Amino acid sequence: MKMRRCRSCMEYTLRDVCPRCGGSTGVVYPPKFSPEDRYGEYRRRLKREVLRGSGE
C-alpha cells in the first residue's frame, strides 16, 4: 500500500477515493529514476522554458 493524497482537498489516505470529500486520489511519491527515461528530454525542455519565462 502506498500513501495517496486527494487532488481536491489534499487529505492523505491509503484509499483510491478520498473518505473526506469523495474525490480521486493520486500517489504522493515521485516515480523511480530510470536512465532509459523516455520522457526526460521533454520534461527538461519544459523546465527550461518555464524557468526562462519566469525571469521576465
PDB file of N, CA, C, O and CB in Angstrom:
ATOM      1  N   MET A   1       0.837  -1.178   0.000  1.00  0.00           N
ATOM      2  CA  MET A   1       0.000   0.000   0.000  1.00  0.00           C
ATOM      3  C   MET A   1       0.885   1.246   0.000  1.00  0.00           C
ATOM      4  O   MET A   1       1.903   1.301   0.689  1.00  0.00           O
ATOM      5  CB  MET A   1      -0.954  -0.004   1.215  1.00  0.00           C
ATOM      6  N   LYS A   2       0.480   2.234  -0.778  1.00  0.00           N
ATOM      7  CA  LYS A   2       1.219   3.488  -0.842  1.00  0.00           C
ATOM      8  C   LYS A   2       0.319   4.625  -0.378  1.00  0.00           C
ATOM      9  O   LYS A   2      -0.897   4.606  -0.566  1.00  0.00           O
ATOM     10  CB  LYS A   2       1.743   3.752  -2.277  1.00  0.00           C
ATOM     11  N   MET A   3       0.956   5.606   0.229  1.00  0.00           N
ATOM     12  CA  MET A   3       0.242   6.793   0.674  1.00  0.00           C
ATOM     13  C   MET A   3      -0.301   7.525  -0.547  1.00  0.00           C
ATOM     14  O   MET A   3       0.392   7.661  -1.555  1.00  0.00           O
ATOM     15  CB  MET A   3       1.164   7.720   1.515  1.00  0.00           C
ATOM     16  N   ARG A   4      -1.525   7.989  -0.456  1.00  0.00           N
ATOM     17  CA  ARG A   4      -2.170   8.716  -1.535  1.00  0.00           C
ATOM     18  C   ARG A   4      -2.703  10.033  -0.997  1.00  0.00           C
ATOM     19  O   ARG A   4      -2.921  10.171   0.207  1.00  0.00           O
ATOM     20  CB  ARG A   4      -3.306   7.880  -2.171  1.00  0.00           C
ATOM     21  N   ARG A   5      -2.915  11.007  -1.887  1.00  0.00           N
ATOM     22  CA  ARG A   5      -3.438  12.302  -1.467  1.00  0.00           C
ATOM     23  C   ARG A   5      -4.556  12.715  -2.409  1.00  0.00           C
ATOM     24  O   ARG A   5      -4.456  12.564  -3.626  1.00  0.00           O
ATOM     25  CB  ARG A   5      -2.319  13.374  -1.437  1.00  0.00           C
ATOM     26  N   CYS A   6      -5.610  13.233  -1.822  1.00  0.00           N
ATOM     27  CA  CYS A   6      -6.762  13.701  -2.592  1.00  0.00           C
ATOM     28  C   CYS A   6      -6.351  14.915  -3.406  1.00  0.00           C
ATOM     29  O   CYS A   6      -5.636  15.788  -2.913  1.00  0.00           O
ATOM     30  CB  CYS A   6      -7.961  14.040  -1.663  1.00  0.00           C
ATOM     31  N   ARG A   7      -6.803  14.970  -4.651  1.00  0.00           N
ATOM     32  CA  ARG A   7      -6.440  16.077  -5.531  1.00  0.00           C
ATOM     33  C   ARG A   7      -7.272  17.325  -5.278  1.00  0.00           C
ATOM     34  O   ARG A   7      -6.884  18.418  -5.689  1.00  0.00           O
ATOM     35  CB  ARG A   7      -6.587  15.657  -6.969  1.00  0.00           C
ATOM     36  N   SER A   8      -8.399  17.178  -4.613  1.00  0.00           N
ATOM     37  CA  SER A   8      -9.231  18.358  -4.390  1.00  0.00           C
ATOM     38  C   SER A   8      -9.078  18.935  -2.981  1.00  0.00           C
ATOM     39  O   SER A   8      -8.983  20.154  -2.835  1.00  0.00           O
ATOM     40  CB  SER A   8     -10.679  18.013  -4.640  1.00  0.00           C
ATOM     41  N   CYS A   9      -9.051  18.093  -1.938  1.00  0.00           N
ATOM     42  CA  CYS A   9      -8.968  18.634  -0.576  1.00  0.00           C
ATOM     43  C   CYS A   9      -7.610  18.406   0.084  1.00  0.00           C
ATOM     44  O   CYS A   9      -7.396  18.840   1.216  1.00  0.00           O
ATOM     45  CB  CYS A   9     -10.043  18.018   0.279  1.00  0.00           C
ATOM     46  N   MET A  10      -6.683  17.727  -0.611  1.00  0.00           N
ATOM     47  CA  MET A  10      -5.315  17.479  -0.152  1.00  0.00           C
ATOM     48  C   MET A  10      -5.242  16.627   1.125  1.00  0.00           C
ATOM     49  O   MET A  10      -4.264  16.712   1.867  1.00  0.00           O
ATOM     50  CB  MET A  10      -4.620  18.798   0.088  1.00  0.00           C
ATOM     51  N   GLU A  11      -6.246  15.827   1.377  1.00  0.00           N
ATOM     52  CA  GLU A  11      -6.266  14.909   2.520  1.00  0.00           C
ATOM     53  C   GLU A  11      -5.450  13.664   2.154  1.00  0.00           C
ATOM     54  O   GLU A  11      -5.552  13.161   1.035  1.00  0.00           O
ATOM     55  CB  GLU A  11      -7.745  14.521   2.916  1.00  0.00           C
ATOM     56  N   TYR A  12      -4.643  13.172   3.094  1.00  0.00           N
ATOM     57  CA  TYR A  12      -3.858  11.953   2.876  1.00  0.00           C
ATOM     58  C   TYR A  12      -4.672  10.737   3.272  1.00  0.00           C
ATOM     59  O   TYR A  12      -5.417  10.769   4.252  1.00  0.00           O
ATOM     60  CB  TYR A  12      -2.535  11.995   3.674  1.00  0.00           C
ATOM     61  N   THR A  13      -4.527   9.646   2.493  1.00  0.00           N
ATOM     62  CA  THR A  13      -5.260   8.410   2.752  1.00  0.00           C
ATOM     63  C   THR A  13      -4.549   7.251   2.067  1.00  0.00           C
ATOM     64  O   THR A  13      -3.600   7.462   1.313  1.00  0.00           O
ATOM     65  CB  THR A  13      -6.728   8.519   2.262  1.00  0.00           C
ATOM     66  N   LEU A  14      -4.995   6.049   2.322  1.00  0.00           N
ATOM     67  CA  LEU A  14      -4.485   4.868   1.630  1.00  0.00           C
ATOM     68  C   LEU A  14      -5.488   4.359   0.601  1.00  0.00           C
ATOM     69  O   LEU A  14      -5.218   3.378  -0.091  1.00  0.00           O
ATOM     70  CB  LEU A  14      -4.154   3.761   2.634  1.00  0.00           C
ATOM     71  N   ARG A  15      -6.620   5.003   0.496  1.00  0.00           N
ATOM     72  CA  ARG A  15      -7.704   4.566  -0.394  1.00  0.00           C
ATOM     73  C   ARG A  15      -7.604   5.235  -1.763  1.00  0.00           C
ATOM     74  O   ARG A  15      -6.911   6.238  -1.934  1.00  0.00           O
ATOM     75  CB  ARG A  15      -9.070   4.873   0.239  1.00  0.00           C
ATOM     76  N   ASP A  16      -8.320   4.652  -2.741  1.00  0.00           N
ATOM     77  CA  ASP A  16      -8.367   5.218  -4.089  1.00  0.00           C
ATOM     78  C   ASP A  16      -9.319   6.410  -4.170  1.00  0.00           C
ATOM     79  O   ASP A  16      -9.182   7.270  -5.040  1.00  0.00           O
ATOM     80  CB  ASP A  16      -8.790   4.150  -5.093  1.00  0.00           C
ATOM     81  N   VAL A  17     -10.281   6.447  -3.253  1.00  0.00           N
ATOM     82  CA  VAL A  17     -11.253   7.535  -3.199  1.00  0.00           C
ATOM     83  C   VAL A  17     -11.123   8.213  -1.839  1.00  0.00           C
ATOM     84  O   VAL A  17     -11.003   7.540  -0.815  1.00  0.00           O
ATOM     85  CB  VAL A  17     -12.716   7.013  -3.437  1.00  0.00           C
ATOM     86  N   CYS A  18     -11.147   9.525  -1.828  1.00  0.00           N
ATOM     87  CA  CYS A  18     -10.987  10.283  -0.591  1.00  0.00           C
ATOM     88  C   CYS A  18     -12.175  10.038   0.339  1.00  0.00           C
ATOM     89  O   CYS A  18     -13.321  10.202  -0.080  1.00  0.00           O
ATOM     90  CB  CYS A  18     -10.842  11.789  -0.893  1.00  0.00           C
ATOM     91  N   PRO A  19     -11.925   9.647   1.602  1.00  0.00           N
ATOM     92  CA  PRO A  19     -13.025   9.421   2.537  1.00  0.00           C
ATOM     93  C   PRO A  19     -13.671  10.721   3.004  1.00  0.00           C
ATOM     94  O   PRO A  19     -14.793  10.705   3.511  1.00  0.00           O
ATOM     95  CB  PRO A  19     -12.532   8.642   3.734  1.00  0.00           C
ATOM     96  N   ARG A  20     -12.985  11.832   2.841  1.00  0.00           N
ATOM     97  CA  ARG A  20     -13.489  13.117   3.303  1.00  0.00           C
ATOM     98  C   ARG A  20     -14.431  13.786   2.292  1.00  0.00           C
ATOM     99  O   ARG A  20     -15.520  14.235   2.650  1.00  0.00           O
ATOM    100  CB  ARG A  20     -12.329  14.035   3.604  1.00  0.00           C
ATOM    101  N   CYS A  21     -13.991  13.847   1.014  1.00  0.00           N
ATOM    102  CA  CYS A  21     -14.798  14.556   0.016  1.00  0.00           C
ATOM    103  C   CYS A  21     -15.247  13.680  -1.150  1.00  0.00           C
ATOM    104  O   CYS A  21     -16.073  14.113  -1.953  1.00  0.00           O
ATOM    105  CB  CYS A  21     -14.023  15.717  -0.518  1.00  0.00           C
ATOM    106  N   GLY A  22     -14.720  12.451  -1.261  1.00  0.00           N
ATOM    107  CA  GLY A  22     -15.114  11.560  -2.350  1.00  0.00           C
ATOM    108  C   GLY A  22     -14.348  11.793  -3.646  1.00  0.00           C
ATOM    109  O   GLY A  22     -14.671  11.194  -4.672  1.00  0.00           O
ATOM    110  N   GLY A  23     -13.334  12.657  -3.610  1.00  0.00           N
ATOM    111  CA  GLY A  23     -12.532  12.953  -4.798  1.00  0.00           C
ATOM    112  C   GLY A  23     -11.527  11.857  -5.107  1.00  0.00           C
ATOM    113  O   GLY A  23     -11.302  10.961  -4.293  1.00  0.00           O
ATOM    114  N   SER A  24     -10.924  11.931  -6.287  1.00  0.00           N
ATOM    115  CA  SER A  24      -9.921  10.936  -6.669  1.00  0.00           C
ATOM    116  C   SER A  24      -8.596  11.249  -5.991  1.00  0.00           C
ATOM    117  O   SER A  24      -8.301  12.407  -5.693  1.00  0.00           O
ATOM    118  CB  SER A  24      -9.745  10.892  -8.202  1.00  0.00           C
ATOM    119  N   THR A  25      -7.804  10.221  -5.750  1.00  0.00           N
ATOM    120  CA  THR A  25      -6.522  10.379  -5.091  1.00  0.00           C
ATOM    121  C   THR A  25      -5.398   9.990  -6.038  1.00  0.00           C
ATOM    122  O   THR A  25      -5.618   9.268  -7.010  1.00  0.00           O
ATOM    123  CB  THR A  25      -6.464   9.540  -3.812  1.00  0.00           C
ATOM    124  N   GLY A  26      -4.198  10.469  -5.753  1.00  0.00           N
ATOM    125  CA  GLY A  26      -3.022  10.148  -6.548  1.00  0.00           C
ATOM    126  C   GLY A  26      -1.870   9.784  -5.637  1.00  0.00           C
ATOM    127  O   GLY A  26      -1.850  10.162  -4.466  1.00  0.00           O
ATOM    128  N   VAL A  27      -0.904   9.047  -6.177  1.00  0.00           N
ATOM    129  CA  VAL A  27       0.261   8.631  -5.410  1.00  0.00           C
ATOM    130  C   VAL A  27       1.117   9.852  -5.103  1.00  0.00           C
ATOM    131  O   VAL A  27       1.313  10.711  -5.964  1.00  0.00           O
ATOM    132  CB  VAL A  27       1.080   7.560  -6.177  1.00  0.00           C
ATOM    133  N   VAL A  28       1.622   9.929  -3.885  1.00  0.00           N
ATOM    134  CA  VAL A  28       2.393  11.079  -3.421  1.00  0.00           C
ATOM    135  C   VAL A  28       3.844  10.999  -3.869  1.00  0.00           C
ATOM    136  O   VAL A  28       4.461  12.030  -4.138  1.00  0.00           O
ATOM    137  CB  VAL A  28       2.325  11.183  -1.906  1.00  0.00           C
ATOM    138  N   TYR A  29       4.394   9.810  -3.953  1.00  0.00           N
ATOM    139  CA  TYR A  29       5.814   9.622  -4.220  1.00  0.00           C
ATOM    140  C   TYR A  29       6.153   9.883  -5.684  1.00  0.00           C
ATOM    141  O   TYR A  29       5.339   9.596  -6.562  1.00  0.00           O
ATOM    142  CB  TYR A  29       6.236   8.215  -3.833  1.00  0.00           C
ATOM    143  N   PRO A  30       7.344  10.424  -5.965  1.00  0.00           N
ATOM    144  CA  PRO A  30       7.768  10.617  -7.354  1.00  0.00           C
ATOM    145  C   PRO A  30       8.109   9.273  -7.986  1.00  0.00           C
ATOM    146  O   PRO A  30       8.413   8.320  -7.268  1.00  0.00           O
ATOM    147  CB  PRO A  30       8.981  11.573  -7.431  1.00  0.00           C
ATOM    148  N   PRO A  31       8.067   9.174  -9.307  1.00  0.00           N
ATOM    149  CA  PRO A  31       8.427   7.916  -9.968  1.00  0.00           C
ATOM    150  C   PRO A  31       9.909   7.598  -9.770  1.00  0.00           C
ATOM    151  O   PRO A  31      10.713   8.498  -9.527  1.00  0.00           O
ATOM    152  CB  PRO A  31       8.098   7.986 -11.471  1.00  0.00           C
ATOM    153  N   LYS A  32      10.268   6.322  -9.873  1.00  0.00           N
ATOM    154  CA  LYS A  32      11.665   5.909  -9.733  1.00  0.00           C
ATOM    155  C   LYS A  32      12.496   6.455 -10.881  1.00  0.00           C
ATOM    156  O   LYS A  32      11.997   6.631 -11.993  1.00  0.00           O
ATOM    157  CB  LYS A  32      11.776   4.377  -9.678  1.00  0.00           C
ATOM    158  N   PHE A  33      13.770   6.722 -10.607  1.00  0.00           N
ATOM    159  CA  PHE A  33      14.686   7.195 -11.638  1.00  0.00           C
ATOM    160  C   PHE A  33      15.034   6.042 -12.562  1.00  0.00           C
ATOM    161  O   PHE A  33      15.270   4.922 -12.107  1.00  0.00           O
ATOM    162  CB  PHE A  33      15.965   7.803 -11.013  1.00  0.00           C
ATOM    163  N   SER A  34      15.066   6.315 -13.853  1.00  0.00           N
ATOM    164  CA  SER A  34      15.473   5.330 -14.837  1.00  0.00           C
ATOM    165  C   SER A  34      16.382   6.004 -15.858  1.00  0.00           C
ATOM    166  O   SER A  34      16.019   7.050 -16.398  1.00  0.00           O
ATOM    167  CB  SER A  34      14.240   4.686 -15.527  1.00  0.00           C
ATOM    168  N   PRO A  35      17.555   5.435 -16.137  1.00  0.00           N
ATOM    169  CA  PRO A  35      18.428   6.028 -17.151  1.00  0.00           C
ATOM    170  C   PRO A  35      17.817   5.944 -18.552  1.00  0.00           C
ATOM    171  O   PRO A  35      18.238   6.668 -19.454  1.00  0.00           O
ATOM    172  CB  PRO A  35      19.789   5.336 -17.139  1.00  0.00           C
ATOM    173  N   GLU A  36      16.837   5.074 -18.739  1.00  0.00           N
ATOM    174  CA  GLU A  36      16.155   4.928 -20.026  1.00  0.00           C
ATOM    175  C   GLU A  36      14.828   5.686 -20.008  1.00  0.00           C
ATOM    176  O   GLU A  36      13.816   5.188 -20.500  1.00  0.00           O
ATOM    177  CB  GLU A  36      15.918   3.432 -20.352  1.00  0.00           C
ATOM    178  N   ASP A  37      14.838   6.886 -19.442  1.00  0.00           N
ATOM    179  CA  ASP A  37      13.642   7.707 -19.304  1.00  0.00           C
ATOM    180  C   ASP A  37      13.199   8.205 -20.678  1.00  0.00           C
ATOM    181  O   ASP A  37      13.900   8.999 -21.306  1.00  0.00           O
ATOM    182  CB  ASP A  37      13.898   8.898 -18.347  1.00  0.00           C
ATOM    183  N   ARG A  38      12.045   7.745 -21.144  1.00  0.00           N
ATOM    184  CA  ARG A  38      11.561   8.108 -22.472  1.00  0.00           C
ATOM    185  C   ARG A  38      11.119   9.564 -22.553  1.00  0.00           C
ATOM    186  O   ARG A  38      11.170  10.165 -23.626  1.00  0.00           O
ATOM    187  CB  ARG A  38      10.415   7.207 -22.866  1.00  0.00           C
ATOM    188  N   TYR A  39      10.691  10.132 -21.447  1.00  0.00           N
ATOM    189  CA  TYR A  39      10.138  11.486 -21.463  1.00  0.00           C
ATOM    190  C   TYR A  39      11.060  12.514 -20.812  1.00  0.00           C
ATOM    191  O   TYR A  39      10.662  13.664 -20.626  1.00  0.00           O
ATOM    192  CB  TYR A  39       8.802  11.497 -20.764  1.00  0.00           C
ATOM    193  N   GLY A  40      12.273  12.125 -20.465  1.00  0.00           N
ATOM    194  CA  GLY A  40      13.212  13.019 -19.802  1.00  0.00           C
ATOM    195  C   GLY A  40      13.549  14.247 -20.625  1.00  0.00           C
ATOM    196  O   GLY A  40      13.639  15.349 -20.083  1.00  0.00           O
ATOM    197  N   GLU A  41      13.735  14.078 -21.913  1.00  0.00           N
ATOM    198  CA  GLU A  41      14.061  15.211 -22.781  1.00  0.00           C
ATOM    199  C   GLU A  41      12.930  16.242 -22.770  1.00  0.00           C
ATOM    200  O   GLU A  41      13.185  17.444 -22.686  1.00  0.00           O
ATOM    201  CB  GLU A  41      14.330  14.728 -24.222  1.00  0.00           C
ATOM    202  N   TYR A  42      11.705  15.784 -22.855  1.00  0.00           N
ATOM    203  CA  TYR A  42      10.553  16.694 -22.865  1.00  0.00           C
ATOM    204  C   TYR A  42      10.396  17.401 -21.519  1.00  0.00           C
ATOM    205  O   TYR A  42      10.077  18.589 -21.474  1.00  0.00           O
ATOM    206  CB  TYR A  42       9.267  15.924 -23.208  1.00  0.00           C
ATOM    207  N   ARG A  43      10.616  16.681 -20.437  1.00  0.00           N
ATOM    208  CA  ARG A  43      10.500  17.254 -19.102  1.00  0.00           C
ATOM    209  C   ARG A  43      11.556  18.338 -18.882  1.00  0.00           C
ATOM    210  O   ARG A  43      11.259  19.399 -18.333  1.00  0.00           O
ATOM    211  CB  ARG A  43      10.632  16.157 -18.037  1.00  0.00           C
ATOM    212  N   ARG A  44      12.789  18.064 -19.313  1.00  0.00           N
ATOM    213  CA  ARG A  44      13.856  19.058 -19.166  1.00  0.00           C
ATOM    214  C   ARG A  44      13.601  20.283 -20.043  1.00  0.00           C
ATOM    215  O   ARG A  44      13.864  21.411 -19.625  1.00  0.00           O
ATOM    216  CB  ARG A  44      15.213  18.436 -19.517  1.00  0.00           C
ATOM    217  N   ARG A  45      13.093  20.068 -21.252  1.00  0.00           N
ATOM    218  CA  ARG A  45      12.779  21.188 -22.147  1.00  0.00           C
ATOM    219  C   ARG A  45      11.684  22.062 -21.542  1.00  0.00           C
ATOM    220  O   ARG A  45      11.785  23.288 -21.579  1.00  0.00           O
ATOM    221  CB  ARG A  45      12.343  20.669 -23.538  1.00  0.00           C
ATOM    222  N   LEU A  46      10.647  21.454 -20.991  1.00  0.00           N
ATOM    223  CA  LEU A  46       9.575  22.206 -20.349  1.00  0.00           C
ATOM    224  C   LEU A  46      10.098  22.989 -19.150  1.00  0.00           C
ATOM    225  O   LEU A  46       9.718  24.142 -18.944  1.00  0.00           O
ATOM    226  CB  LEU A  46       8.451  21.265 -19.914  1.00  0.00           C
ATOM    227  N   LYS A  47      10.970  22.366 -18.359  1.00  0.00           N
ATOM    228  CA  LYS A  47      11.537  23.041 -17.189  1.00  0.00           C
ATOM    229  C   LYS A  47      12.353  24.261 -17.604  1.00  0.00           C
ATOM    230  O   LYS A  47      12.269  25.313 -16.970  1.00  0.00           O
ATOM    231  CB  LYS A  47      12.412  22.072 -16.383  1.00  0.00           C
ATOM    232  N   ARG A  48      13.145  24.120 -18.671  1.00  0.00           N
ATOM    233  CA  ARG A  48      13.939  25.263 -19.169  1.00  0.00           C
ATOM    234  C   ARG A  48      13.024  26.392 -19.630  1.00  0.00           C
ATOM    235  O   ARG A  48      13.292  27.558 -19.340  1.00  0.00           O
ATOM    236  CB  ARG A  48      14.865  24.823 -20.334  1.00  0.00           C
ATOM    237  N   GLU A  49      11.951  26.066 -20.341  1.00  0.00           N
ATOM    238  CA  GLU A  49      11.031  27.089 -20.819  1.00  0.00           C
ATOM    239  C   GLU A  49      10.323  27.788 -19.673  1.00  0.00           C
ATOM    240  O   GLU A  49      10.119  29.001 -19.718  1.00  0.00           O
ATOM    241  CB  GLU A  49      10.013  26.481 -21.757  1.00  0.00           C
ATOM    242  N   VAL A  50       9.943  27.035 -18.643  1.00  0.00           N
ATOM    243  CA  VAL A  50       9.269  27.626 -17.500  1.00  0.00           C
ATOM    244  C   VAL A  50      10.223  28.552 -16.743  1.00  0.00           C
ATOM    245  O   VAL A  50       9.830  29.647 -16.340  1.00  0.00           O
ATOM    246  CB  VAL A  50       8.726  26.527 -16.567  1.00  0.00           C
ATOM    247  N   LEU A  51      11.472  28.123 -16.548  1.00  0.00           N
ATOM    248  CA  LEU A  51      12.451  28.959 -15.846  1.00  0.00           C
ATOM    249  C   LEU A  51      12.782  30.207 -16.649  1.00  0.00           C
ATOM    250  O   LEU A  51      12.966  31.286 -16.086  1.00  0.00           O
ATOM    251  CB  LEU A  51      13.730  28.166 -15.563  1.00  0.00           C
ATOM    252  N   ARG A  52      12.858  30.057 -17.954  1.00  0.00           N
ATOM    253  CA  ARG A  52      13.155  31.196 -18.812  1.00  0.00           C
ATOM    254  C   ARG A  52      11.984  32.189 -18.793  1.00  0.00           C
ATOM    255  O   ARG A  52      12.205  33.400 -18.821  1.00  0.00           O
ATOM    256  CB  ARG A  52      13.448  30.725 -20.258  1.00  0.00           C
ATOM    257  N   GLY A  53      10.759  31.696 -18.747  1.00  0.00           N
ATOM    258  CA  GLY A  53       9.587  32.555 -18.743  1.00  0.00           C
ATOM    259  C   GLY A  53       9.364  33.274 -17.430  1.00  0.00           C
ATOM    260  O   GLY A  53       8.756  34.344 -17.413  1.00  0.00           O
ATOM    261  N   SER A  54       9.848  32.706 -16.312  1.00  0.00           N
ATOM    262  CA  SER A  54       9.643  33.338 -15.009  1.00  0.00           C
ATOM    263  C   SER A  54      10.613  34.492 -14.755  1.00  0.00           C
ATOM    264  O   SER A  54      10.408  35.268 -13.822  1.00  0.00           O
ATOM    265  CB  SER A  54       9.786  32.307 -13.912  1.00  0.00           C
ATOM    266  N   GLY A  55      11.660  34.618 -15.564  1.00  0.00           N
ATOM    267  CA  GLY A  55      12.644  35.671 -15.384  1.00  0.00           C
ATOM    268  C   GLY A  55      12.237  36.998 -16.011  1.00  0.00           C
ATOM    269  O   GLY A  55      12.968  37.982 -15.901  1.00  0.00           O
ATOM    270  N   GLU A  56      11.096  37.037 -16.657  1.00  0.00           N
ATOM    271  CA  GLU A  56      10.656  38.265 -17.333  1.00  0.00           C
ATOM    272  C   GLU A  56      10.074  39.269 -16.392  1.00  0.00           C
ATOM    273  O   GLU A  56       9.662  40.348 -16.819  1.00  0.00           O
ATOM    274  CB  GLU A  56       9.654  37.949 -18.383  1.00  0.00           C
TER     275      GLU A  56
END
